[in-house]
Each structure stands twice: as C-alpha cells, then as structure tokens.
C-alpha cells in the first residue's frame, strides 16, 4: 500500500514530468527572439536540472 508521503513523491514526479515536457517542447522550437541569450542558456540549464531531479524521483518511486 502506498503511504501518503510516497503518494506525494509520485504526484511531484508526475507534475515535474509535465513541466519538463513543456519546457523541452519550447526549447525544441528554437530560441525565441524575445529571450536574451543569457535567459536561453538558463532555460537549457533548467531543463538539465529538472531532468536530473526527475530521474532521482523515478528511482525513489521504483523502490516503493
């Protein structure tokens, strides 16, 4: 049986995956003229960080 804290991790991973998918889709469309290069680079770093965090959550969930 899933414990409440485990359910929160599952929900967090699901939401993170949705946000990561949206960010990845945005980045795959190419750099917007509305963004500075610095902001674009930060979004790429954010995507990488979110992906790492997502993988950690998935590993944790696999042990439930």
C-alpha distances in whole Angstrom, upper triangle without the diagonal:
4,6,10,12,10,10,14,14,13,16,18,18,19,22,23,23,25,27,28,29,31,33,33,35,37,38,39,42,44,45,46,49,48,46,48,47,46,43,43,42,40,38,38,36,34,33,32,31,28,28,27,25,23,23,21,18,18,18,15,13,14,13,9
4,7,8,6,6,10,11,10,12,14,15,16,18,20,20,22,24,25,26,28,30,30,32,34,35,36,38,41,42,43,46,44,43,44,44,42,40,39,39,36,34,34,33,30,29,29,27,25,24,24,21,19,20,18,15,15,16,13,10,12,11,7
4,6,5,6,9,10,11,12,14,15,17,19,20,21,23,25,26,27,29,30,31,33,35,36,37,40,41,42,43,46,44,42,44,44,42,39,39,39,36,34,34,33,30,29,29,27,25,25,24,21,20,21,19,15,16,17,13,12,14,13,9
4,5,5,6,9,10,11,12,14,15,17,18,20,21,23,24,26,27,29,30,32,33,34,36,38,40,40,41,44,42,40,42,42,40,37,37,37,34,32,33,32,28,28,28,26,23,24,24,20,19,21,19,15,17,18,14,13,16,15,12
4,5,5,6,9,10,11,13,14,15,16,18,20,21,22,24,26,27,28,30,32,33,34,37,38,38,39,42,40,38,40,39,37,35,35,34,31,30,30,29,26,26,26,23,21,22,21,17,17,18,16,13,14,15,12,11,14,13,11
4,5,5,6,9,10,11,12,14,15,17,19,20,21,23,25,26,27,29,30,31,32,35,37,37,38,42,40,38,39,39,37,34,34,34,31,29,29,28,25,24,24,22,19,20,19,16,15,16,14,10,12,12,9,8,11,10,7
4,5,5,6,8,10,11,12,14,15,17,18,20,21,23,24,25,27,29,30,31,34,36,36,37,40,39,37,39,38,37,34,34,33,31,29,29,28,25,24,25,22,20,20,20,17,15,17,15,12,13,14,12,9,12,13,10
4,5,5,6,9,10,11,12,14,15,16,18,20,21,22,24,26,27,28,30,32,34,34,35,38,36,34,36,36,34,31,31,31,28,26,27,25,22,22,23,20,17,18,18,15,14,16,14,11,13,15,12,10,14,14,12
4,5,5,6,9,10,10,12,14,15,16,18,20,21,22,24,25,26,28,30,32,32,33,36,35,33,34,34,32,29,29,29,26,24,24,23,20,19,20,17,15,15,15,12,11,12,11,7,9,11,8,7,11,12,10
4,5,5,6,9,10,11,13,14,15,16,19,20,21,23,24,26,27,29,31,32,33,36,35,33,35,34,33,30,29,29,27,24,25,24,21,20,20,18,15,15,16,13,11,12,12,8,8,11,9,7,10,12,10
4,5,5,6,8,10,11,12,14,15,17,18,20,21,23,24,26,28,30,30,31,34,33,31,33,33,32,28,28,28,26,23,24,23,20,19,20,18,15,16,17,14,12,14,14,10,11,14,13,10,14,15,14
4,5,5,6,9,10,11,12,14,15,16,18,20,21,22,24,26,28,28,29,32,30,28,30,30,28,25,25,25,22,20,21,20,17,16,17,15,12,13,14,11,9,12,12,8,10,13,12,11,14,16,15
4,5,5,6,9,10,10,12,14,15,16,18,20,20,22,24,26,27,28,31,30,28,30,29,28,25,24,24,22,19,19,19,16,14,15,14,10,11,11,9,6,9,9,6,7,11,10,9,12,14,14
4,5,5,6,9,10,11,13,14,15,17,19,20,21,23,25,26,27,31,29,28,30,30,29,26,25,25,23,20,20,20,17,15,17,16,12,12,14,12,9,12,13,10,10,13,13,11,14,16,15
4,5,5,6,9,10,11,12,14,15,17,18,20,22,24,24,25,28,26,25,27,27,26,23,22,23,21,18,19,19,15,14,16,15,11,12,15,12,10,13,14,11,12,16,15,14,17,19,18
4,5,5,6,8,10,10,12,14,15,16,18,20,22,22,23,26,25,23,25,25,23,20,20,20,18,15,16,15,12,11,12,11,7,9,11,9,7,10,12,9,11,14,14,14,16,19,18
4,5,5,6,9,10,10,12,14,15,16,18,20,22,23,26,25,24,26,25,24,21,20,20,19,16,16,16,13,11,12,12,9,8,11,10,7,10,12,10,10,14,15,14,16,19,19
4,5,5,6,9,10,11,12,14,15,17,19,21,21,25,24,22,25,25,24,21,20,21,19,16,16,17,14,12,15,15,11,11,14,13,10,14,16,14,14,17,18,17,19,22,21
4,5,5,6,9,10,11,12,14,16,18,18,19,22,21,19,21,21,21,17,17,18,16,12,14,14,11,9,12,12,9,10,13,12,10,14,16,14,15,19,19,18,21,23,23
4,5,5,6,8,10,10,12,14,16,17,18,22,21,19,21,20,20,17,15,16,14,11,11,12,9,7,9,10,7,7,11,10,9,12,14,13,14,17,18,18,20,22,23
4,6,5,6,9,10,10,13,15,17,18,21,21,19,22,21,21,19,17,17,17,13,13,15,12,9,12,13,10,10,13,14,11,14,16,16,15,19,20,19,21,24,24
4,5,5,6,9,10,11,13,15,15,19,18,17,20,20,20,17,15,17,16,12,13,15,12,10,13,14,12,12,16,16,14,17,19,18,18,22,23,22,24,27,27
4,5,5,6,9,10,11,12,13,17,16,14,16,16,16,13,11,13,12,8,9,11,9,7,10,12,10,11,14,14,13,16,19,18,19,22,23,23,25,28,28
4,5,5,6,9,10,12,14,17,17,16,18,17,17,15,12,13,13,9,9,11,10,7,10,12,10,10,14,15,13,15,18,18,18,21,23,23,24,27,28
4,5,5,7,9,12,13,16,17,16,18,18,19,16,14,15,16,12,12,15,13,11,14,16,14,13,17,18,16,18,21,21,21,24,26,25,26,30,30
4,5,5,7,9,9,13,13,12,15,15,16,13,11,13,13,10,10,14,12,11,14,16,14,15,18,19,18,20,23,23,23,26,28,27,29,32,33
4,5,6,7,9,13,13,11,14,13,14,12,8,10,11,8,8,11,11,9,12,14,14,14,17,18,18,20,22,23,23,26,27,28,29,32,33
4,5,8,11,14,16,14,16,15,17,15,12,13,15,12,10,14,14,11,14,17,16,15,18,20,19,20,24,24,24,26,28,28,29,32,33
4,7,8,12,13,13,16,15,17,15,12,14,16,13,13,16,16,14,17,20,19,18,22,23,22,24,27,27,27,30,32,31,32,36,36
4,6,9,12,11,13,12,14,13,10,12,14,12,11,15,16,14,16,19,19,19,22,24,23,25,28,28,28,31,33,33,34,37,38
4,6,8,7,9,8,11,10,7,10,12,10,11,14,15,14,16,19,19,20,22,24,24,26,28,29,29,32,34,34,35,38,39
4,5,6,8,9,12,10,8,12,13,12,13,16,16,16,19,21,21,22,25,26,26,28,30,31,31,34,36,36,37,40,41
4,5,7,9,12,11,10,13,15,14,16,19,19,19,22,24,24,25,28,29,29,31,33,34,35,37,39,39,41,44,44
4,7,10,12,10,10,13,14,13,16,18,18,19,22,23,23,25,27,28,28,31,33,33,34,37,38,38,40,43,43
4,6,8,6,6,10,11,10,12,15,15,16,18,20,20,22,24,25,26,28,30,30,32,34,35,36,38,40,41
4,5,5,6,9,10,11,13,14,15,17,19,20,21,23,25,26,27,29,31,31,33,35,36,37,39,41,42
4,5,5,6,9,10,11,12,14,15,17,18,20,21,23,24,26,27,29,30,32,33,35,36,38,40,41
4,5,5,6,9,10,11,12,14,16,16,18,20,21,22,24,26,27,28,30,32,33,34,36,38,40
4,5,5,6,9,10,10,12,14,15,16,18,20,21,22,24,26,26,28,30,31,32,34,36,37
4,5,5,6,9,10,11,13,14,15,17,19,20,21,23,25,26,27,29,30,31,33,35,37
4,5,5,6,9,10,11,12,14,15,17,19,20,21,23,25,26,28,29,30,32,34,36
4,5,5,6,9,10,10,12,14,15,16,18,20,21,22,24,26,27,28,30,32,33
4,5,5,6,9,10,10,12,14,15,16,18,20,21,22,24,26,26,28,31,32
4,5,5,6,9,10,11,13,14,15,17,19,20,21,23,25,26,27,30,31
4,5,5,6,9,10,11,12,14,16,17,18,20,21,23,24,26,28,30
4,5,5,6,8,10,10,12,14,15,16,18,20,21,22,24,26,27
4,5,5,6,9,10,10,12,14,15,16,18,20,21,22,25,26
4,5,5,6,9,10,11,13,14,15,17,19,20,21,24,25
4,5,5,6,8,10,11,12,14,16,17,18,20,22,23
4,5,5,6,9,10,10,12,14,15,16,18,20,21
4,5,5,6,9,10,11,12,14,15,16,19,20
4,5,5,6,9,10,11,13,14,16,17,19
4,5,5,6,9,10,11,12,14,16,17
4,5,5,6,9,10,10,12,15,16
4,5,5,6,9,10,11,13,15
4,5,5,6,9,10,11,13
4,5,5,6,9,10,11
4,5,5,6,9,10
4,5,5,7,9
4,5,5,7
4,5,5
4,6
4
